[in-house]
Structures are given as structure tokens and as C-alpha cells.
């Protein structure tokens, strides 16, 4: 059966996927810094946006796609459609996708094609990890019901972690006091964050970025089973060398049979900030 994988723009599809409009489509969120607005699509220019984030006294914000945008993406020739969204605790993207499916089925009927909406309970690399799994199962001709069962199992097993270079974005968005951000910066403290049931939590911290990334890898592998068989996805914000450092660290531990590195689009850039690293691991 023909398939299509639709993701909101926090999926951070790679260039080849974005060019394959038959099987992939990114539905953009809207990005906002004060009076500046831009869609998180192919026109997004990361370095320009990071510069605007640095010089703005207020935090950058996002707005989820409309249900109509998801509905339009579903109107294609594919018989099976899978939609991967940001955690519903971080964005309204999931609810928009659900409403988009309802609008599509009201117009074309429920028997026209099979559509599955998947709230990732994650973001960035975590979403991309689900995309990798969906693509492989589709290419192996798994049935819709098989994919549905396996992708939700995978999502529930997946771990998402990230390390921030700076706490300025959290401070500007009111999620951290200015004093806490100042001391973290002065002491070169890097927080190690994770996702629990789709909500962001702090797990640990370390002084210096490389120590924090190594600690993140330690946390990620602490309770895992069958580690050599797992797949790691890494999203980086303007720091490919740092992403490679993480990949090499996992390889040195003899963990992961495959590693994928993707560049952050706009939403991930806002969440993780310049120099940020996000991993999805399962």
C-alpha cells in the first residue's frame, strides 16, 4: 500500500525526505519573535533566526498549524497516512492534526484511506526516531494495524533527552528566574533535561558541555536493555561537531546499531537554543 508520513515541522525531516513529497510532508508551525513572524518551512534561515533570538528581550514563541493545513496534507494518493506530532503537552499540534483528520473524513468519508495520528510524547529527535521506524515498516509492507501496534509500543519505550548550551530561552519565556540563569551561565552549568509522559523534566546537570553530553549518554543507557540493537537519533542546533561528539561517544560504548543526525528546523531551534542537542533513543 502507498504510504505518506506527515509531521509537524518539529520532526526535523532531512533534505531527502523533504524532497520526497510522495512519501513525506512537513506541516509548518509559525515562529514569532515580537513583531517578526515566519513559517517554519523551507524558507527558515536558522542563523538569522538565532541572531534575532539573541538580540530580542522577549522569548520566541510558536503557533501550531491549523486543522485545515493537516487536512490538505492528508489529501493525497496514499492509502495509509501517519501523522507524527509534538507532545500535546508542548503544543496544540496534536489536537490540530486530530481535527484535520476529522475534517478530511467528514468531506471524503472514513473508508477512503487509513489515517493514524501519533502524539510523539517528545520533540525533535524523538519525533524523528518515530519517523525512521514508520518508514521502515512501510517499506517492509507491514499492515496498517501492525504499524499502529508497533509504533505506539516504540513510542512508549523511547527516551528523549536534551542538553542546553544556554538557559536564556527559558529565562525569556519566564520558565526560569534571571538569577538562576545568571549563576548557571557564570558557573558554566549545563542542564540535562528529559521527557516524562510528554512533559519536560530536569534530570541532572554538569559543568561544561562535553561533560553534560557524556552524562546524558550515561543516563540514556543506564536502564536500557539490548543496547547494541537500539537506534539513536540526534538533532542539533547549529552545532554539527557537537552532534558528532555525541554519536562518537555512543559508538565508543558499543551502543546503537544505527545513528541518525538531523539539523534543527525552527521549532527545535527555539526549544533547544543555539548549540543545543536533543536525542531520541530506542
C-alpha positions in Angstrom: 0.0 0.0 0.0 1.2 3.5 -0.7 2.1 5.5 2.4 2.7 9.0 3.4 4.4 10.2 6.6 3.3 13.7 7.7 5.0 15.5 10.5 4.7 19.0 12.1 7.9 20.9 11.5 9.5 19.8 14.8 10.1 16.4 13.1 13.2 17.9 11.5 12.9 15.9 8.3 16.2 15.6 6.4 16.6 17.2 2.9 16.0 14.0 1.0 12.7 13.4 2.9 11.5 17.0 2.3 12.2 16.5 -1.4 10.2 13.2 -1.5 6.8 14.8 -1.5 5.2 11.5 -2.4 6.1 9.9 1.0 6.9 12.8 3.3 5.4 16.2 4.1 6.2 18.7 6.8 3.3 20.9 8.1 4.9 24.1 9.4 4.4 25.7 12.8 4.6 29.5 12.9 7.5 31.2 14.6 7.3 34.5 16.3 9.8 37.0 18.0 7.9 40.1 18.9 6.5 41.6 15.7 8.6 39.2 13.5 6.7 36.2 12.1 7.8 33.4 9.8 6.7 29.9 8.9 8.9 27.0 9.9 9.3 25.8 6.3 12.0 25.7 3.6 12.4 29.5 3.9 13.5 29.3 7.5 17.1 30.6 7.9 18.5 29.3 11.2 21.4 31.7 11.7 19.3 34.8 11.0 16.6 33.5 13.5 19.2 32.7 16.1 20.5 36.3 15.8 17.1 37.6 16.3 16.6 35.4 19.4 19.9 36.7 20.9 19.1 40.4 20.4 15.4 40.2 21.5 14.5 40.9 25.1 11.5 38.6 24.8 11.3 34.9 24.1 10.5 33.4 20.8 7.1 31.7 20.5 5.5 29.1 18.3 1.9 28.6 17.0 0.6 25.2 15.8 -0.6 24.5 12.3 -4.3 24.9 11.6 -6.5 21.8 11.2 -7.0 22.8 7.6 -3.3 22.5 6.9 -3.2 19.0 8.2 -6.4 18.2 6.2 -4.7 19.4 3.0 -1.6 17.3 3.7 -3.9 14.3 4.0 -5.5 14.9 0.7 -3.1 12.8 -1.4 -2.9 9.5 -3.2 -1.5 7.5 -0.3 -3.7 4.7 1.2 -2.0 4.8 4.6 -1.2 8.1 6.3 0.8 8.5 9.5 1.0 11.9 11.3 3.7 12.5 13.9 3.2 15.5 16.2 4.9 17.2 19.0 4.0 16.2 22.5 0.5 17.5 23.3 2.0 19.0 26.5 4.2 21.3 24.4 2.0 22.3 21.5 -1.5 22.2 20.1 -0.2 20.5 17.0 -1.7 17.1 18.0 -5.2 18.5 18.5 -4.9 20.3 15.2 -4.0 17.1 13.4 -6.9 15.2 15.1 -9.3 17.9 13.9 -7.7 17.9 10.5 -8.4 14.1 10.2 -12.0 14.7 11.3 -12.4 17.4 8.6 -10.9 15.1 6.0 -13.2 12.2 6.9 -16.3 14.4 7.0 -15.6 15.5 3.4 -14.2 12.3 1.9 -15.5 9.5 4.2 -13.8 7.2 6.6 -13.3 4.4 4.1 -11.2 6.5 1.7 -7.9 5.8 3.5 -6.4 4.8 6.8 -5.1 7.7 8.9 -3.2 7.4 12.2 -2.3 10.4 14.4 0.6 9.8 16.7 1.4 12.2 19.5 5.1 11.6 20.0 5.3 12.4 23.7 8.5 14.0 22.5 10.0 16.6 20.1 12.8 16.9 17.5 15.0 13.8 17.6 12.3 11.8 19.4 9.8 12.6 16.6 12.4 11.8 14.0 13.0 8.4 15.7 9.4 7.5 15.1 9.6 8.7 11.5 12.6 6.3 11.0 10.5 3.4 12.3 7.4 4.3 10.3 9.4 4.5 7.0 11.0 1.1 7.6 7.8 -0.7 8.5 6.0 0.8 5.4 8.8 -0.3 3.1 8.6 -3.8 4.6 4.9 -3.9 3.8 3.6 -4.1 7.3 -0.1 -3.8 7.5 -1.7 -0.6 9.0 -2.8 -2.4 12.1 0.7 -3.9 12.6 2.3 -0.5 12.2 -0.2 1.1 14.6 0.6 -1.5 17.3 4.3 -1.4 16.9 4.7 2.4 16.7 2.8 3.1 19.9 4.9 0.4 21.6 8.1 2.0 20.3 6.9 5.5 21.4 6.2 4.3 24.9 9.7 2.7 25.2 11.5 5.7 23.7 13.7 8.0 25.8 14.2 11.7 24.9 17.0 13.8 26.4 18.5 17.2 25.6 21.3 19.4 26.8 21.1 23.2 26.5 24.0 25.5 25.9 22.2 28.4 27.4 19.3 29.0 29.7 18.4 32.3 28.1 15.5 31.0 26.2 13.9 29.5 29.4 14.5 32.8 31.2 13.0 34.9 28.4 9.9 32.7 28.4 9.5 33.0 32.1 10.3 29.4 32.9 13.5 30.3 34.9 14.4 33.2 37.1 17.1 35.6 35.8 19.2 34.9 38.9 19.2 31.1 38.3 20.1 31.7 34.6 22.9 34.1 35.6 24.5 31.6 38.1 24.2 28.7 35.6 26.0 30.8 33.0 28.7 32.1 35.3 29.4 28.6 36.6 29.2 27.0 33.1 26.5 24.7 34.3 24.6 22.8 31.6 21.3 21.2 32.5 20.4 17.7 31.3 16.7 17.5 30.5 14.4 14.7 29.6 10.8 13.9 28.7 8.4 12.0 31.0 5.0 11.3 29.6 5.5 14.2 27.2 6.4 16.7 29.9 9.9 18.3 30.2 11.8 17.5 33.4 15.3 18.2 34.6 17.4 15.1 35.2 20.8 16.3 36.1 23.5 18.9 35.4 27.2 19.1 34.7 29.9 21.8 34.4 30.9 22.1 30.7 29.1 21.0 27.6 31.1 17.8 26.9 30.7 16.6 30.5 26.9 17.2 30.2 26.7 15.4 26.9 28.6 12.4 28.4 26.3 12.4 31.4 23.3 12.5 29.1 24.6 9.4 27.3 25.2 7.7 30.7 21.6 8.4 31.8 20.2 7.3 28.4 21.9 3.9 28.7 21.6 3.3 32.4 18.4 1.3 32.4 18.2 0.1 28.8 18.2 -3.5 27.5 19.5 -4.8 24.2 21.5 -1.6 23.8 23.5 -2.7 20.8 20.2 -3.1 18.9 18.8 0.3 19.6 18.7 3.3 17.2 19.8 6.8 18.2 18.6 10.0 16.5 20.3 13.3 17.3 19.0 16.7 16.5 21.5 19.6 16.7 21.0 23.4 16.7 23.9 24.9 14.7 26.5 22.5 16.1 27.2 19.5 13.8 30.6 18.9 15.6 28.8 18.5 18.9 26.3 16.1 17.4 29.2 14.0 16.1 30.8 14.1 19.5 27.6 12.5 20.9 27.5 9.9 18.1 31.1 9.0 18.7 30.5 8.7 22.4 27.7 6.2 21.9 29.8 4.3 19.4 32.7 4.1 21.8 30.4 2.5 24.4 29.4 -0.2 21.8 25.8 1.1 21.9 23.3 1.5 19.0 23.3 -0.3 15.7 22.5 2.9 13.8 22.8 6.6 14.4 21.0 9.4 12.5 21.9 13.1 12.8 19.4 15.8 11.8 19.6 19.6 11.7 17.0 21.5 13.7 14.3 23.4 12.0 12.7 26.5 13.6 10.7 24.9 16.5 13.6 22.8 17.7 15.8 25.8 17.4 13.5 27.7 19.8 13.2 24.8 22.2 16.9 23.8 22.4 18.6 27.1 21.5 21.9 27.7 19.8 24.3 24.8 20.5 21.5 22.6 21.9 21.4 18.8 21.4 18.4 16.6 21.5 18.4 12.8 21.3 15.7 10.2 20.8 16.8 6.7 21.8 15.1 3.3 21.5 
